[in-house]
Amino acid sequence: MFGIGTTELLVILGIVIVVFGARRLPELGTGIGQAIKNFKKGVSSKDEIDVTPKKEEVAEGEKASGG
């Protein structure tokens, strides 16, 4: 797995525990899981809101009359 062994993973886990604390790890895991879920949902689904501005078409009769 990416050339990372068990020892390296344990060292990284130890650093994460020191930085964030043992009580915050479940919250951190939940937040990362939700972020990944929302990212996958956003990539796979069609855009719900189209923010592209649309050009207004003016009838030619209105252009000629100036109104």
VEXVEXVEX-849752 format. One record per residue: residue in one letter; z, y, x of N, C-alpha, C, O in turn. Coordinates in steps of 0.05 Angstrom, whole numbers, plus 5000, padded with zeros to 4 digits. Each point is the difference from the previous one (the first is absolute). Example, Ala and Ser with C-alpha at 12.3 -4.5 7.8 and 13.67 -1.06 7.14 Angstrom:
BEGIN
A515648865264500050244982500050245018501350005021;S497350214972500150245016501450224985500450225010;
***
This chain:
BEGIN
M500049765017500050244983500050255018502150095009;F495650024995499750255016501149985028500450205013;G500149564997501049975027503050075002501050055022;I500449964956502950075000501549754996499649854981;G502350095037501649764999502650054985500550224990;T501149575008502550014986501950195013501450154986;T498749865040501850185014499450294994501750164995;E495749915006499250274994500750084971500950234996;L498749594985500750054973503050054996500850184985;L500849665029502950044999500950275011501750134990;V497049955032500650265012499350224981501550194997;I496149804991499150204981502050014976500750224991;L500149554999501849994977502750125008501250154984;G499749805040502550125010499950305001501850144993;I495949975017499650295001500050124972501150214996;V497649654986499850104972502850014988500750194986;I500949615019502749994989501750225012501650134985;V498149935040501550215013499250274989501750174995;V495749875001499050264991500750054971501050224993;F498449594990500450044971502649914989500950094979;G500449725034502549894990499549774982497949984987;A504049835012499649764985500050054970498749854985;R502650365005500150064972497450114989499349964977;R499250175040497550134991497649815002497950064989;L502449715024497749825003498849904973497650004998;P504049924982498849924975498450224986497949964989;E503250295013498650234988497350055015498050064988;L502249925038497650035017497949794993497650074998;G503249685000498249794993498750034973497649964996;T504150134984498950054973498050225000497949984988;G502750245027498250235001497349925013497950084991;I502249775031497549915013498549814982497550024999;G503849804987498649824982498650154977497849934993;Q503650274996498750154978497750175011498050034986;A502350075038497850165011497549825005497850094994;I502649675016497749825004498849924973497549994998;K504149964982499149934973498350224988497849964990;N503250295012498550234989497550055016498050084988;F502049885038497650045016497949804992497650074997;K503149685000498149794992498950064972497649974995;K504150124987499150074973498150235000498050004986;G502650205031498350245002497349935012498050124992;V501949715027497549935013498249834982497650035000;S503749794985498449814984499150114973498049904989;S503550295001499350104973498250245001499850145021;K498949914957498250234997501850254997502249994989;D496850245021501550244997500550074971498149994984;E504350075009500750064973499350294993499350074978;I501050115042499550284995497850095019500149965024;D497850154964497850115016500550305003499950154981;V500649935044500550285005497650165010500250225008;T497549654991497550135008499350224980499749944976;P500050315034499250214980497249964990498249935015;K501550114959497349964988498850284996501350194994;K496149825011498550254996499550044971499249824985;E501350425006499450074972497150064997498950165015;E499949714966497150054994499850214978501149974979;V497550245027499650224981497249974988498049965015;A501950064959497349974987498250235009501050235005;E496549724997498150205010499950244981499550225009;G500849744965499950224981502350195004499750244996;E502649665013502350175005499650165025501050235001;K497649665019499550155025498250244994500550225009;A497449744975498150214994501350224983499350235004;S502549704978501150214983502450155014500950204990;G499949685033502250135015502749954990501950145007;G498449664976502649964988500949725003502249934991;
***
